[in-house]
Amino acid sequence: MVHRRVSPPPSAPVALLAVSSPTAECRLRPLTLENNRDSDLEAAILELLAGRAGGASICSSEAARAVAEGEDEWKELMEPARRAARRLVAAGEVEITRKSRVVDPSAAKGPTRVRHR
């Protein structure tokens, strides 16, 4: 769980806000490759996008499922898949969207999609 200091009204005491979103952990991790699975996820994202019509997007879970070896392993690969998408954004290859709008991947919350630039 990540704690973030919030700006309270002048009359209120300072509090910590607990933030638990699926991407909170992802935003705090570095954008470096950690293992072969990370490069496999990047490749899966690019392959899935290559198979789609121009402007079409994918969900990170599609890449996680493509790389997963077991039936439920894809769930454990969701954060690594989001990090792989962030690395591809940093490389200028893809965009991350939410509700069809391009978003800053380090600040995106909720369901997101990945598409070619």
Summary of the structure (lengths in Angstrom):
residues: 117
radius of gyration: 16.1
end to end distance: 32.5
largest distance: 55.8
contacts: 298
relative contact order: 0.17
helix: 38%
strand: 18%
